[in-house]
Amino acid sequence: MWFPRSLSSVSTPVQNVFALDTICAYAVSMLPHNRSPRRNPMRSRRGVPVVVFILGCVLLLAPFVPAQVESAKLVGTIHDVSGAVLPGCRVVVTNTATNVSRTADTDSGGDYVVTELRPGTYVVSVSHEGFKRAEQAPFPLDVNQVVRVDLTLAVGDVNEKIEVMAAEPLVESQTSSIGQVVEEQRVHELPLNGRNFVELAYLTPGVNQGPEGAVQQGGIPENQRGTGSIQANGLTATNNNFLLNGFDNNEQQIGIEVIQPPIDAIQEFKVQTNNFGADMGKGGAVVNVVLKSGTNQMHGSAYEFVRNSVLDAKNYFDDPTLPIAPFKQNQFGGSIGGAIIKNKTFFFGDYQGTRIRRSETDISTVPVLAERGGDFKDRLTGMTFSPCPSGGPQYDTGTIFDPIAPNQVCPDGVTTYRVPIASNGQVNVIPPCVGTSGLSSTGGACLDPVALNIVQLFPAPNRARFTTSSNYLFNPVYRNNQNSFDIRVDHQLTSKDSMFVTFSFGNVDAHVPDPFPGKAGGGVFSGDVKNLARAAGITDVHTYSSNQINEIKIGYTRYVVQALPNFAGQPLAQQLGIPGIFDPTRPAATGGLPHIGFSTLSALGTTDWFPEFLRENNYQYQDAFTYVRGHHSFKFGADVRRRLHGFFQTQNGRGDMTFDQQFTSDLNTGNGGADLASFLMGYPISAYRDGQKGSFGMRWIEFSAYAMDDWRVSPKLTLNLGIRHDLFTPMVEQHNRLANFNFPTGTFVAPGMPGVSRSGNVVTDYNNFAPRLGFAWTPWGETTVFRGGHGIFYDQQANQNDAELAYNPTGLFFSQTIYNPPSAPSMRISHGYPTSSFPTLAKPSGRASAARFNNRTSYIEEWNLNIERALAKDMVLQVAYVGTHGVKLAHLANLNQPVQPLDSNFQPPCNGCPPSNIGRPYFSTVPEIASIRTEAHDYSSISHGLQLKFEKRFSADWSMLSAYTWQHTIGQSEENEWLEPQNTHNLAAERGNNGPDYRHQFTSAWSYQLPIGPGKHLLASSGPARWISEGWQLNGIVSMYSGQAFTPVLSFDPTNTGSGAPRPDVIGNAYNFANATSVGCPSDSQSIQCWYNPLAFAIPALAPGQTTAHQFGNARRGILRGPAQYNVDFSIFKNFKITERTNLQFRAEAFNLFNTPEFGLPYAAVDTTGSPGSPGLAGSITSTVHAPRQLQLALKLTF
């Protein structure tokens, strides 16, 4: 924040500043915390003056005010040799790289505090008249670290100096937060696949990469750079807070970082995972990255890292008879930093380019050749069943049934059943259609001519070992070009003023191929994708006195996504015979094919969610103040972030069609049937299509204010106290093009209507007060510390915009949702979709979005209790209990899902009419509205963990960082956004193991310089031989995770409610493989073809009184476990010392050193089983989490 010179130049006595600080802090601490926002917003005004008061305090304090969360702090006490404290000592803290110094004086208790120190190497000098000057030898200060340096002065001449050797401080004796600093040496030397710093965060206890397939892991249009996924202590990746040089670095859409700096640009970073200070918000991991800055000495680097498939191992699922799929990757760049004006102005810059050409290993399931023409005789098993409950006709369990021919009546005179399909007397052969009638010669179902055109897009099977599943392999080429750079300039204006400016740039241009050749498509997020990232910031720090410092930060970030599907603008659907899809006025959104999904086959057609156009702009204004008085270090601050979000994306303007076996299976038992047979007849079980007129623009503001105090109660006890208030305004649309759904009245409301706000009546929650309490106790000196704390953290989770209120019938958006009742199909692929129009609130139709008017802000409770012990001067051991509790967590759910499984749901109102929304809760008021995807804040989670960490900083030629975590997380909310509630009206049934829920995880990173060469134990020759003998170093990262939790699901919705994630009934032990061969498993034991036994699950029973609608399944979330993961990355360096300051390094790095296949999750649809000798998909594993062994070679010059 900026203020007029007349205000900022006012001279305020120290005691008045302290009085004002104290009044504000006391008033904030006394404010009530438990007022409910569930009131008339016009009456609930008590929260408004509260926030205004806090803001006023911050504004008044702003001329003095810092919350530089990327900086460090130095504290200590000065004694004489008798142990008495020495007040009035002058303490000088100097950065050895820039020669910039900060001073402080000890108070009456001999204590000093120096804040806002940039990470780096420092020396401390202490002087007092009548005593010899003491100087602490150089020691490192890490990001956001508090280090204690106590010194003792001896009587003597002040011009005499006593040097105290430094012991690198490893024990955190002043703070209660839990985290891990990854210092510069580890950042630069550990083997990183893709040179992505985020992977180093996994070395922190309690941190992992999240569940397999989490959107933050990359491979989606919002992120083509590599993984940005971090999960800490059972929380989701959307809870994290990314900071770059103390500036906001959070992307709004999926919760990744905007700028992902190159490794050579990073000085160090810290991952804080529990109970951090009130100056930081959100509740997951705080990932605090600090870029390098210039120094008085010119320094820099130049490098290239090369990978090529000729050095790699074969993927486990590659055809052993074929060569390794080609792969080439080059990463190159450099950095340079130095002084513009010595001791005053410094610069640093870096550049990195990445070029990737990778052949993908895509394994798919395609239909066998005979079935593509409608011949399903191969599915007959020789085993029979009766569709009637008490005797009747007998049919083969592999029979394909006719959904159109008149049903027959069982002997009981009540139950009806379908008859088998036949052509010219051949059972299980679909007959051709007669003319344009859409019927066979007998009046039954027939081969749809459009389906016959499309099925020919499937390539022929090419994996001889596999007949009916995973029978096709394709290696298309993925292309990715990246360019990024950073610039930083630091300037010391005066001895009391310093500032720095930064600018960061990142561009990605990628092509994601489809898993099928030609026009078949079938990809997920496949097409041409561009990511553009920009960030700029300016920071000014002013020192009023040694105990008063003010900091102002102004930051800006921009993130842009442009994603176009393959075949954008081409009328493929029209060419293949599907009418009414391609729109020449919207070619990018309607060109290509519909996405055609199957329950057992791989999908065809154009990807969902493309095209996408995203424009994010974030503006940050931050001001803060630190004031040190006695044993108290007070800090006050405020942070305002303005978010602008322009967005264009629909699910699929070409449409989605889903085919399963329900139309061709027996109505009563579910036996028989095939998704391909339903497709060839042309009957999708469901279909969807939507469209959007241009981008919409959402706006909101995030405001935070805090007060905190680090109180040194005694030399052995420090308390970390704080309180924070967070305020998140509801989203508004720049042109008021949004609407919301009023659930009590069952109608839509929109801006411009009487009594409706710009946010669609979503109110602001003013009750977000977050206290923080922590302690650090050193009962036996600085080598052992007991720490603990508790805090509350409010957060606005990224929701991928699926429920933004612009997705409503305002004339900007349309959608069509069609459910084809299994008992009476009507929609057919050759007929296409009904004519579309953009509905308005006068006649709403299609899909809708909503947000509860009175959603409380999500928050997280965190607590920890830990002990940290220095085992030696460079070794530390930590044991911790860590817990988190997510409260009122955000989730998305369809609140217009039919409440009960009924045959009558979605039934057409008349013969020949399209399916309707009958059965939906709001059918009576909005009969044309299908799902209402609603943001609600009523999920919860809880996690408990035991964490052990051993760290040895580099000395005696080796270093190590090892961590073990036992953790269990239970709740309703996880990163997998596709795993919607089975039954929106029974959220209690969603409680289960939250993926990934790794019960055990272990990581260890180490470096070792071989003891050979000059100054070492072996081959100590100093002649020419030293070029060969010296400078060898080994590095490695070992990671092990127990199996990930995942949820059994069904490939179709038997409940007839439009369930987002229907689940089966559990009828046995999924890991008892008795009789597993009967459903296609290769043996009666666990294998990657059958990781679980599908016989442990069953389709739920029919709902009472229904003939087709089944009950909801009783399987809980997260009851299955995937394979454990084990990986070793390794590198060997050879350093050639050219001059004292110039070094050339050769690297050889191996990722997945032992070529261990780390298998991915099994196919979770438990009903997609096979038959003896013919494996199904259920339980099968067809992918690996990580690549096979890959080798990387590099040269790096540093100076």
FIGUDREN-647972 format. One record per residue (C-alpha): x, y, z; residue in three letters. Coordinates in steps of 0.1 Angstrom, whole numbers, plus 5000, padded with zeros to 4 digits. Layout:
<nudrens>
XYZALA/...
</nudrens>
This chain:
<nudrens>
500050005000MET/501250354993TRP/500450665013PHE/500851045009PRO/504251185018ARG/502651395045SER/501551085063LEU/504650865057SER/506951145069SER/505251195102VAL/507751135131SER/506150905156THR/507850835189PRO/508650465195VAL/506450445225GLN/503450575205ASN/504050315178VAL/504250045204PHE/501050165221ALA/499150165187LEU/500449815179ASP/499449685213THR/495949835211ILE/495349685177CYS/496649345187ALA/494649345219TYR/491449445201ALA/491849185174VAL/492448915200SER/489249005219MET/487048995188LEU/484348715189PRO/485048425165HIS/481948225164ASN/479248435147ARG/477348245121SER/476948395087PRO/473648225081ARG/471648535085ARG/470048795064ASN/473148965049PRO/471549305054MET/471249245092ARG/474549075097SER/476649385099ARG/478849305129ARG/481549155107GLY/481949465086VAL/483249705114PRO/485449415126VAL/487249395092VAL/487249775088VAL/488849805123PHE/491549555114ILE/492249725081LEU/492450055099GLY/495049925123CYS/497149795094VAL/496850125075LEU/497950325105LEU/500950095110LEU/501850075073ALA/504450355074PRO/506450135097PHE/505349785087VAL/507249355072PRO/506149015066ALA/508848915044GLN/508248545045VAL/511148475023GLU/513648625048SER/515348495079ALA/515848625114LYS/518748625138LEU/518348635176VAL/520748595205GLY/521948705239THR/525348855247ILE/527148765280HIS/530448845297ASP/532648565309VAL/530948555343SER/527548485326GLY/526048825332ALA/524148975303VAL/525649285285LEU/523249555275PRO/524249825250GLY/526449595227CYS/526649685191ARG/525749385169VAL/526649395132VAL/525349125108VAL/527049115074THR/526148925043ASN/529548795030THR/528548784994ALA/527249144991THR/529049315021ASN/525649465031VAL/525349495069SER/522549535094ARG/523049655130THR/521249615163ALA/521949695199ASP/521349465228THR/518649565253ASP/518649565290SER/518549185290GLY/521449155267GLY/519149035239ASP/519149135202TYR/517049055172VAL/517849125135VAL/515049065111THR/514549065073GLU/517848905064LEU/518048755029ARG/519048385028PRO/522748365025GLY/526048335044THR/526648585073TYR/529148685099VAL/528148835133VAL/530349085150SER/529649215186VAL/531549495203SER/531249685236HIS/533549935252GLU/535949755276GLY/535549415259PHE/537349235231LYS/535249225199ARG/533848885192ALA/533048765156GLU/531148455147GLN/532648275117ALA/530548265085PRO/527348055088PHE/524348005065PRO/520848145070LEU/518047965053ASP/514748095040VAL/512248175067ASN/514648045094GLN/515148185129VAL/518748125142VAL/520148185176ARG/523748315179VAL/524748375215ASP/528248515221LEU/530448585251THR/532748885254LEU/536048885273ALA/537449185290VAL/540049365268GLY/540649615241ASP/537749665217VAL/540249655188ASN/541249305197GLU/539149035180LYS/538148685191ILE/536848465163GLU/534248205173VAL/534047905150MET/530447855137ALA/528447535141ALA/525747535114GLU/522447575132PRO/520247275125LEU/517947265155VAL/515047515151GLU/514947645187SER/512847955182GLN/509847845161THR/507047585163SER/506347525126SER/507347205109ILE/509147205075GLY/512247135055GLN/514747365039VAL/516247235006VAL/519447435004GLU/521347534973GLU/523747234972GLN/520946974973ARG/518847174947VAL/521747174923HIS/523246834928GLU/520546574934LEU/519346384903PRO/515946534892LEU/514046394863ASN/513146694842GLY/515046924866ARG/511847014883ASN/512447154918PHE/508947044930VAL/510146684932GLU/512546794959LEU/509546874981ALA/508846504984TYR/511946475006LEU/509946655034THR/508246425059PRO/504446395053GLY/504746525017VAL/504046314985ASN/502946364949GLN/499246294956GLY/497046024940PRO/497845894906GLU/496346104879GLY/495946424900ALA/495546714876VAL/498446904893GLN/500846634880GLN/500846774845GLY/499646644812GLY/496646874812ILE/496147204793PRO/496847414824GLU/500247254830ASN/502447104803GLN/505647184823ARG/505846884846GLY/504446804880THR/503347074903GLY/501546834927SER/502346844964ILE/500146694991GLN/501046755027ALA/499746575058ASN/496646435041GLY/495546765026LEU/494946824989THR/497247004964ALA/494647284962THR/495447374998ASN/499047474990ASN/500547814990ASN/503347884965PHE/505548184971LEU/508348324949LEU/510648574966ASN/507848624990GLY/505248704963PHE/502048524955ASP/502848254929ASN/499548064929ASN/497647974898GLU/493847994903GLN/492547714882GLN/494147394896ILE/496447534924GLY/499847494908ILE/502647754908GLU/502548024881VAL/506348044877ILE/508347724878GLN/511947854879PRO/514947664866PRO/517047474891ILE/520047704884ASP/517948014894ALA/517047884928ILE/519147974959GLN/517047754981GLU/513447684991PHE/511547575021LYS/508547355025VAL/506547425056GLN/503847175063THR/502347245097ASN/501547535121ASN/503447815103PHE/503148175114GLY/500148405111ALA/501848595083ASP/501048305060MET/497648185049GLY/496147865035LYS/496747535052GLY/498647295030GLY/502247315023ALA/503847655020VAL/506447624992VAL/508747924996ASN/511247964967VAL/514048224968VAL/515848314936LEU/519448384935LYS/520748744936SER/523948914924GLY/526948944946THR/530149144945ASN/531848864926GLN/530648774891MET/529248424891HIS/527148214868GLY/526747884849SER/526247734815ALA/524847384810TYR/523147124787GLU/521446804798PHE/520746544772VAL/518646234771ARG/518145984743ASN/516145664741SER/519245474728VAL/520445484765LEU/517145384780ASP/515445064791ALA/512244934775LYS/508845014790ASN/507444704808TYR/504344714786PHE/506244774753ASP/506244494727ASP/509444304735PRO/509944234697THR/509944604688LEU/512644864694PRO/512345114722ILE/510045404713ALA/512145704704PRO/512745974730PHE/514946284729LYS/515146564755GLN/517546854757ASN/517647114785GLN/520147394781PHE/520747734796GLY/522747934819GLY/522848204846SER/524948514854ILE/525048744884GLY/527249014898GLY/527549374909ALA/526549674889ILE/527849894917ILE/529949714942LYS/528349684977ASN/525249864964LYS/523549734932THR/523449374921PHE/521949174892PHE/521148814884PHE/519648654853GLY/519048304840ASP/517648124809TYR/516547764803GLN/515247604772GLY/513747254771THR/513047044739ARG/511246714743ILE/510346464715ARG/508846154732ARG/507145854717SER/504245764740GLU/503445404749THR/499645394745ASP/497945064752ILE/494345044742SER/491444794739THR/489944774704VAL/487244534692PRO/488144214676VAL/487544214638LEU/484543994636ALA/482544194662GLU/483044514642ARG/480444384617GLY/478044274643GLY/479043914648ASP/479243834685PHE/479143454684LYS/482643454700ASP/480943574732ARG/478843254737LEU/480243064767THR/478242744768GLY/476842834803MET/473142914806THR/470743114828PHE/467043184828SER/465743554827PRO/462643434846CYS/462543404884PRO/460843074885SER/461742874854GLY/461542974818GLY/463742984787PRO/467442924790GLN/470043154773TYR/473743154771ASP/475443394796THR/477143564766GLY/473943634747THR/473343974730ILE/469744074735PHE/467444294714ASP/466344614731PRO/463744704704ILE/461944374697ALA/458844324719PRO/459544174753ASN/458243834762GLN/456443744794VAL/457743484819CYS/455543194831PRO/454743394862ASP/452743624840GLY/454443934854VAL/458143944846THR/459144044811THR/462343964794TYR/464244044762ARG/464743814733VAL/468243734718PRO/469343924687ILE/469643714656ALA/470243744619SER/469143474594ASN/468743234623GLY/472243304637GLN/472143404674VAL/474343684685ASN/474643834651VAL/473044184646ILE/471044214614PRO/471344504590PRO/468744774589CYS/466044774562VAL/466245094542GLY/465845404564THR/463445244588SER/466145204615GLY/464744844621LEU/465644494610SER/463444294588SER/461844144619THR/461144484634GLY/463944464660GLY/467344634665ALA/469744654636CYS/473244784626LEU/473245164627ASP/474945284594PRO/476745574612VAL/478045334639ALA/479345114611LEU/481245404596ASN/482745504630ILE/483745154641VAL/486045134612GLN/488145404627LEU/489445154653PHE/492745014642PRO/493244634641ALA/494644464672PRO/498444434671ASN/499344274704ARG/499243904697ALA/499543794733ARG/496243984741PHE/493043904724THR/490144094739THR/491744364762SER/494844574760SER/495344444725ASN/496544754707TYR/499844944711LEU/500645274695PHE/503645504699ASN/502745854688PRO/505146144693VAL/504646404720TYR/506346734714ARG/507147004740ASN/509147324737ASN/509847544767GLN/511647874773ASN/511948054805SER/514048324821PHE/514248534853ASP/515848874861ILE/516449014895ARG/518049344905VAL/518849434942ASP/519749794951HIS/520849934985GLN/519350284983LEU/520850405016THR/522050235048SER/518350225058LYS/516650155025ASP/516949855001SER/514749734973MET/514749464946PHE/512749404915VAL/512149074897THR/510648964864PHE/510048604854SER/508948464821PHE/507848114810GLY/506447974777ASN/505347624768VAL/504347504733ASP/503247144733ALA/501546894710HIS/499746604727VAL/498946314703PRO/495946084703ASP/496445714713PRO/494945604679PHE/496245694644PRO/494245894619GLY/490946034627LYS/490145784655ALA/491446014682GLY/490545874716GLY/492846104735GLY/492546284768VAL/493646654766PHE/495146584732SER/495846864708GLY/498047174706ASP/498647354740VAL/500347674749LYS/501147784785ASN/502348144791LEU/503548264826ALA/504648604836ARG/505548754870ALA/506849084882ALA/507449234916GLY/509049514935ILE/509949514972THR/511049804993ASP/512449765029VAL/512950065051HIS/514750055084THR/513550325108TYR/515750195136SER/517349875145SER/514049745160ASN/511549895134GLN/511449785098ILE/508849845071ASN/508349645039GLU/506149715009ILE/505649454982LYS/503749504949ILE/503449194927GLY/501749084895TYR/501348744878THR/499748644846ARG/498948294834TYR/497548204800VAL/496347874785VAL/495447814749GLN/494447464740ALA/493047344706LEU/491946984699PRO/493346784671ASN/491246834639PHE/489947164652ALA/487647324626GLY/487247004605GLN/483746874601PRO/484546504608LEU/481246424624ALA/479346554593GLN/481646354570GLN/480846034590LEU/477146094590GLY/476346244624ILE/474046544617PRO/473846874636GLY/477246884653ILE/479547104632PHE/478747474634ASP/480747684609PRO/480247984632THR/482047794661ARG/484547574642PRO/487147534669ALA/484547414694ALA/482547194671THR/485147054646GLY/486146694650GLY/484146394663LEU/482046354694PRO/483846174723HIS/482545824722ILE/483145634754GLY/482645264761PHE/482545064793SER/485144804781THR/486744944750LEU/488945244746SER/487345574736ALA/487045714701LEU/486746074690GLY/487846424700THR/488946494735THR/486746664761ASP/487547004775TRP/489047144743PHE/489247414732PRO/490247604764GLU/491247974766PHE/492348094801LEU/493548444811ARG/494548484847GLU/495748824861ASN/496648854898ASN/497649174916TYR/499149174950GLN/499649464975TYR/501449375007GLN/502649585036ASP/503949485070ALA/505749595101PHE/508149435126THR/508849595159TYR/511149445185VAL/510749545222ARG/512349355250GLY/511548985247HIS/508849055222HIS/509149055184SER/505849195171PHE/504749175135LYS/501649325119PHE/500649315082GLY/498149305055ALA/497949145021ASP/495449234993VAL/495149014962ARG/492949104933ARG/492048814910ARG/490848844874LEU/489948534856HIS/488848514820GLY/487748174808PHE/486447974779PHE/485947604782GLN/483047364779THR/483046984783GLN/482546914746ASN/480847124719GLY/480946814697ARG/479246604723GLY/479846304745ASP/478145974740MET/478545684764THR/477845324755PHE/477545024778ASP/475944684779GLN/472544784794GLN/470644794761PHE/471844454750THR/471944264784SER/469144074801ASP/466844314819LEU/466444104850ASN/469843944857THR/472244174838GLY/473743874820ASN/475043904785GLY/475244224765GLY/478144424752ALA/478944784750ASP/480144744713LEU/476744574705ALA/474844874720SER/477145104699PHE/476544914667LEU/472844944672MET/473345314678GLY/471945354713TYR/474045544739PRO/473045504775ILE/473745874779SER/474746174759ALA/475846534766TYR/476746844746ARG/477347204756ASP/478547534741GLY/479647874751GLN/479548224735LYS/482948374741GLY/484848404774SER/483448514807PHE/485448714832GLY/485248654869MET/486548894896ARG/487248864933TRP/489448994961ILE/491348814989GLU/492249025019PHE/494248915049SER/495449095081ALA/497448955109TYR/499149035142ALA/501848805157MET/504348805185ASP/507448585190ASP/507748615228TRP/510948485245ARG/509448405278VAL/512748275292SER/516148175277PRO/514647825273LYS/511147895262LEU/509748085232THR/506048135224LEU/504848195188ASN/501548375191LEU/499348515163GLY/495948585150ILE/494948625113ARG/491848735096HIS/491148625060ASP/488348755038LEU/487448625004PHE/484748814984THR/482448604963PRO/483148594925MET/481348844903VAL/481348854865GLU/482549164848GLN/479349204828HIS/477049044853ASN/476648734831ARG/476048494859LEU/473148334877ALA/472648114908ASN/470147864919PHE/467847934949ASN/467247594963PHE/464447684987PRO/462347824958THR/463747604931GLY/464347904907THR/467248094893PHE/468348434905VAL/470648674887ALA/472149024890PRO/469649284881GLY/466749104897MET/465249274928PRO/467249184959GLY/469948994940VAL/473649094944SER/476349084917ARG/477548754932SER/474148584928GLY/473448634965ASN/476548444976VAL/477548635008VAL/480948715022THR/481948525053ASP/483448775078TYR/484048525105ASN/487448395094ASN/489548455125PHE/492548215127ALA/494448205160PRO/497948045160ARG/499847925190LEU/503147745193GLY/506047695216PHE/509747595214ALA/511347475247TRP/515047395251THR/515247245286PRO/518847115281TRP/520447375259GLY/520247445222GLU/520947085212THR/517446955222THR/514147135216VAL/510547035223PHE/508147205200ARG/504347205195GLY/501547415183GLY/498047455170HIS/496547675144GLY/493547745121ILE/494047825084PHE/491347955062TYR/491447885025ASP/489647934992GLN/490347614973GLN/490847614936ALA/487847434921ASN/488847414884GLN/485947644876ASN/483547364872ASP/480947544893ALA/481547904882GLU/478148074881LEU/478648174844ALA/477747814835TYR/474047884837ASN/471147964813PRO/472048334809THR/472348324771GLY/476148264773LEU/476047894778PHE/473947594767PHE/474047224775SER/472046914766GLN/471946604789THR/470246294777ILE/469745974796TYR/468445684774ASN/466345464797PRO/467545104794PRO/464044984791SER/463045224763ALA/465845364741PRO/465045664720SER/468145864711MET/470345714683ARG/473745814671ILE/472545844635SER/469946094645HIS/472446324663GLY/471546564690TYR/468346774693PRO/468747124679THR/470647344703SER/469947694715SER/471347924742PHE/468747924769PRO/467848224791THR/466448254826LEU/462948294810ALA/463147934799LYS/466147764815PRO/467347434802SER/470447214802GLY/473147184829ARG/473447444856ALA/475847554883SER/475247684917ALA/476847794949ALA/475247784984ARG/474348134994PHE/475848095028ASN/478847875022ASN/481347915051ARG/484947955042THR/486847625043SER/489347595070TYR/491947355083ILE/493047285119GLU/496647185123GLU/498647065153TRP/501946905160ASN/504146795189LEU/507746705181ASN/511246675195ILE/514346765177GLU/517846665188ARG/521246765174ALA/523246435173LEU/526446615163ALA/527346955150LYS/526046875116ASP/523446605123MET/519846635137VAL/517046385144LEU/513346485146GLN/510446285157VAL/506946435153ALA/503246375157TYR/501346575131VAL/497646615127GLY/495246805104THR/491446845103HIS/489746975072GLY/486447145081VAL/483747275057LYS/485847165027LEU/484647264993ALA/483347004969HIS/481146984938LEU/477946774937ALA/474846744915ASN/472046854938LEU/469546774911ASN/470346404911GLN/467146194915PRO/466746104951VAL/465745744946GLN/466645474920PRO/463545444900LEU/462645294866ASP/460645614859SER/463645854862ASN/464346024829PHE/461345844812GLN/460146014780PRO/456746184785PRO/455446014754CYS/456245744728ASN/458945874705GLY/459746174727CYS/463346234740PRO/464146144776PRO/463146394802SER/464246504836ASN/461446334855ILE/462646224889GLY/464946514895ARG/464246704927PRO/463547034910TYR/461646894880PHE/458447074891SER/460047424889THR/462747384862VAL/461747084842PRO/464347134815GLU/467247164839ILE/469446854842ALA/472346844867SER/472947134890ILE/476647114898ARG/476847284931THR/479747414952GLU/479047324988ALA/481347345018HIS/480347055040ASP/483046785035TYR/485646705061SER/488846515065SER/491146415094ILE/494746295092SER/497146165118HIS/500846105112GLY/504145995127LEU/507146155111GLN/510846085116LEU/513546285099LYS/517346245100PHE/519446525084GLU/523146565080LYS/524446875063ARG/527446845041PHE/530646775060SER/533346505059ALA/532446445022ASP/528846345027TRP/525346465034SER/521946295039MET/518346375043LEU/516046085052SER/512446085062ALA/509845825072TYR/506145895076THR/503245675088TRP/500045845080GLN/496345775078HIS/493746015062THR/490045965064ILE/487446195048GLY/485146275019GLN/487346494998SER/490246394977GLU/492146534946GLU/490246314921ASN/487646564909GLU/486046294887TRP/485146084918LEU/481846254925GLU/479446134952PRO/477645814944GLN/474545964960ASN/474646334965THR/471846304991HIS/473846075013ASN/477246235019LEU/477846025050ALA/478345725027ALA/481245915010GLU/483445895040ARG/486445665035GLY/490245645030ASN/491245965012ASN/493645884983GLY/496445844981PRO/496545755018ASP/500045615017TYR/500345445051ARG/504045425048HIS/506445645029GLN/510245675030PHE/512645895012THR/516345945014SER/518646184995ALA/522346164998TRP/525546294984SER/529046154988TYR/532346294975GLN/534746004968LEU/537946014990PRO/540346034961ILE/542446314948GLY/544546594964PRO/543746635000GLY/541946305002LYS/542845965015HIS/543445794982LEU/545445894951LEU/546446224967ALA/548846314938SER/548946684929SER/550346634894GLY/548546594861PRO/546946274875ALA/544746484897ARG/542646574867TRP/541446214866ILE/541546134903SER/539946434920GLU/536346564919GLY/534246254919TRP/530846264936GLN/527946024939LEU/524346134946ASN/521045954950GLY/517345964959ILE/515545664972VAL/511745674975SER/509345404987MET/505545424991TYR/503045165002SER/500045104980GLY/497645394971GLN/494045374982ALA/491545374954PHE/487745314950THR/485945034933PRO/483345164908VAL/481045034881LEU/481445104844SER/477745214842PHE/475045354864ASP/472645074874PRO/470745314897THR/469245514869ASN/469945834888THR/472745984868GLY/475145894896SER/478546054892GLY/480445754905ALA/478345444910PRO/479845174932ARG/479244804936PRO/478244594966ASP/481044414984VAL/480344044987ILE/483743904995GLY/487443955001ASN/489044134972ALA/492343974979TYR/491043614981ASN/491643494946PHE/489743164948ALA/487943084915ASN/489343404899ALA/490043224867THR/486243204861SER/486243584853VAL/489343574831GLY/492243594857CYS/495243404845PRO/495443214878SER/493843204912ASP/496543434927SER/497243804925GLN/498943934893SER/499044254873ILE/496144104852GLN/494044064883CYS/495344284911TRP/492044234930TYR/489443964925ASN/486444104907PRO/484343824923LEU/484444014956ALA/482044264941PHE/478544254926ALA/476044484909ILE/473644594937PRO/470244434939ALA/467244584922LEU/465644874941ALA/462344774958PRO/459544744932GLY/461844824902GLN/462644614872THR/465844804859THR/466945044886ALA/469344904912HIS/470145024947GLN/473245224955PHE/476345004962GLY/477644954997ASN/481344974988ALA/483145245006ARG/485645484991ARG/489345384992GLY/488945025002ILE/491344884976LEU/495044934974ARG/497344964944GLY/500944834941PRO/503644964963ALA/506245194946GLN/510045184948TYR/512445404929ASN/516145494930VAL/517545784911ASP/521345804909PHE/524046034896SER/527846044893ILE/529746374889PHE/533246444877LYS/534446794885ASN/537346944866PHE/538747244885LYS/539947484857ILE/540747774880THR/540147864916GLU/536647984907ARG/535847794875THR/534647444874ASN/533547214846LEU/531346924857GLN/530346614838PHE/527246434850ARG/525846094843ALA/522346044859GLU/520145744860ALA/516445764868PHE/514845444880ASN/518345304883LEU/517344934888PHE/514544954861ASN/511944864886THR/508444864870PRO/506345084893GLU/502844974883PHE/500045214882GLY/496545164896LEU/494444874884PRO/491344934863TYR/488745024890ALA/485544924871ALA/484944594888VAL/482144474865ASP/484344474833THR/485244104838THR/486243844813GLY/485643474810SER/487843164814PRO/490843214791GLY/489643564781SER/490843834806PRO/488744134813GLY/489744484823LEU/488644464860ALA/491744464882GLY/494144484853SER/497244714853ILE/498344854820THR/500645144829SER/503545234851THR/503745544874VAL/507345624863HIS/509245554832ALA/511745264828PRO/515345344835ARG/516445654816GLN/520045784814LEU/520946154812GLN/524346304804LEU/525246664811ALA/528046924810LEU/527947224834LYS/530347504836LEU/530247724868THR/532248024877PHE/
</nudrens>
